[in-house]
């Protein structure tokens, strides 16, 4: 199967705003406020979309704008944070993701109901799952990981992304189990993994390894689907993504479940 990369070049409208959540050049997030007739985004969770790109500087949040535009058109408020992508400096990346997830829900208060769902694709799926276990956003009710690189040791063994794991970590995966979602503790909130059976960039066995380590996670193998279809609103797999979001969106807010912020 030849991977369809067309979504990476597709144009989208500009975000409603670019919110700054820190002093650095990359401390920004594209924000779109959900707007659809008969739907109030203030009664839905905030979606935080963490983009992928094998943690490399060549890929930024712009390539998920078609996705965030489609989600906003369906009534969701979406924030797509940027983060530093410095080879050999994983702390820069994780610090940025941690801070963005802490700051964005309050910065966008009024545009969501206090709950948060984090989405992540590819390396962004890794970061979403890492954060769900190690640095959950306030109000986190669930994480949707799309074709995630979530078994760093396995990805290193297979040389995924032409050595992307070693480039990101500046070391072998064995040296950083604290950044490997498959080897971390349980996530805050519910976890849904969607992974295409025909993904040639991040194979399905990555998500299978996570699901084996964390049996509470729900893994859906999406047939006849490659790596980028899950972030492409024009793909046949897109309704699977929406179904996962709708499922997590029905999770009760923490205050109704008798839990504090970040609990479920």
Residue, then its C-alpha position, 0 to 999 in steps of 0.5 A: x500500500x502506498x501511503x496517501x500523504x495528501x492531507x499534509x499539503x491540503x490547505x485550510x482556513x486560518x485558525x480563529x486565533x493563535x494563543x500564546x501560553x509561554x514566552x518561547x517562539x513555540x509556546x503558541x497554539x492554534x485555536x478554533x472555537x466550535x461553531x455549528x447550528x444547534x451545538x454549544x461548544x461550551x457544553x463539550x470538552x476542549x480538544x487538544x490536538x498534539x501533532x506528529x512528525x517523529x518529533x522532528x523540526x520539519x513538521x509543525x502544527x500547520x499540517x493538522x489544520x484541515x483536521x482542526x477545521x473539520x472538528x470545529x465545524x462539528x462544534x468542538x473547540x480545538x487547540x493545537x499547541x506547538x512544541x519544541x522539536x530539538x533532536x536529542x533534547x526530549x525534555x524540551x518537548x515534554x516540558x512544552x507539552x506539559x505546560x501547554x496542557x496545563x495552561x490551555x484549558x484555563x486560557x480557553x475557559x468559556x469555550x468548553x465545559x471544563x473537561x479535556x480530551x487530548x488527541x495525538x497522531x503518530x509522535x503526537x500520539x506518543x506525547x498524548x499517552x505520555x502526558x496522560x500517565x505523567x502530566x495529565x491536563x486539568x479536567x482530562x477525561x480521555x485520550x485518543x491516540x491515532x497511529x501512535x508511536x507508543x512502544x519506544x523500545x519496539x520502535x527503536x528495534x524496528x528503526x521506525x522513522x529512520x532512527x527517529x527514537x534515538x534522534x528524539x531521545x539522544x539515547x537508546x529507549x532503554x535509557x528512558x523508560x520514563x518516556x515510554x508509554x508502554x512502560x509507564x503506569x496507567x493513564x488518567x482517564x479513558x484511552x482509545x487507540x485507533x490504528x490502521x491495519x495498513x500503516x507502513x510508517x507506524x505499524x499496528x503492533x505499536x498500539x498492540x504493545x500498548x494495549x497489551x501493557x494497559x488492558x483498560x485501553x481500547x484498541x480499534x484496528x481500522x481496516x484498509x487504513x494507512x498512517x495519515x487517513x486518521x487525520x484526514x477529514x476526507x478519508x473513510x476512516x474519519x467517522x471512526x475518529x469522531x465516534x471515539x471523540x463522541x464516546x469520550x465526550x459522554x464521560x461525566x465531568x470530574x465534578x459530577x463524578x465526585x473527583x478532583x480536576x484531572x480525575x475520572 
